[in-house]
């Protein structure tokens, strides 16, 4: 993209000094003619650079000029405006900080690149919570975030599902994760994962902890989700699906569809009870083959529904 090249040229000249059009073209993998056009665009955008002719010539920035965006490409600047989700930032107590950072980045961009960032902010909006569910209220989130940042130990009263429900825990908060509108704090030792909205009481300790050098929050979360799904979907169902119907995590048993267009797939399920409700939502677009217990349970439910709605005159008449 042209905007990305413009920033790249600016940064190359800033870090390396004088460079010829041929050198810039080789570095950016474009033609020399393209470099000429890009340099003209930078000049038009107000960047103080000039070119010297001759064997020892080349382009250089006016002495003393330095961009305030060292290492930041146009795509990275655009990503800042896209990734700065205002809701979660405000929950972390960083709403004003995020707004100030975006304002400074915008002011530092040349006019042409500024337009790209503004276009992203105006055309893309990230809404973290899922449909049909309100984001969890986590009043202690800001305090947890402070402890994450300062590497401070937390003593909390935590509510869990198992008995006893309310327990006290000592946490070494490594990082925070926002998943579908719900905040989680990943804490050591372990590490282990806790829901921030289930923290009932919190007391920061006058004690610092050392975050493991090798700990990678994103890698941990990816592995945690994979392990969670493996533990969650311990059973499996064999079903037939009507043409055009798909199910998440389904694996086809036979790559060829039957003569009527239906496909046979295996689907991981949490339990018979959970799958019963999920599969009933598909109505006549699904047929459960196995397990027998699930097939029988759905058959009973369908029979009860047929009996309930079978009598068309049940609601009144002469």
Secondary structure, DSSP 8 states (H G I E B T S, - for coil): -HHHHHHHHHHHHHHH--B-HHHHHHHHTS-HHHHHHHHHHHHHTT--EEEE-STT-EEEE-TT---S-TT--HHHHHHHHHH--HHHHHHTT-HHHHHHHHHHHHHHS-HHHHHHHHHHHHH-----S-TT------TTHHHHHHHHHHTEEEEEEEE-SSSS-EEEEEEEEEEEEEETTEEEEEEETTTEEEEGGGEEEEEEEEEE----TT--HHHHHHHHHHHHHHHH--EEEEEEE-TT---TT-EES-SS--TTS-EEEEEEES-HHHHHHHHHTTGGGEEEEE-HHHHHHHHHHHHHHHHHHH-TTTT---
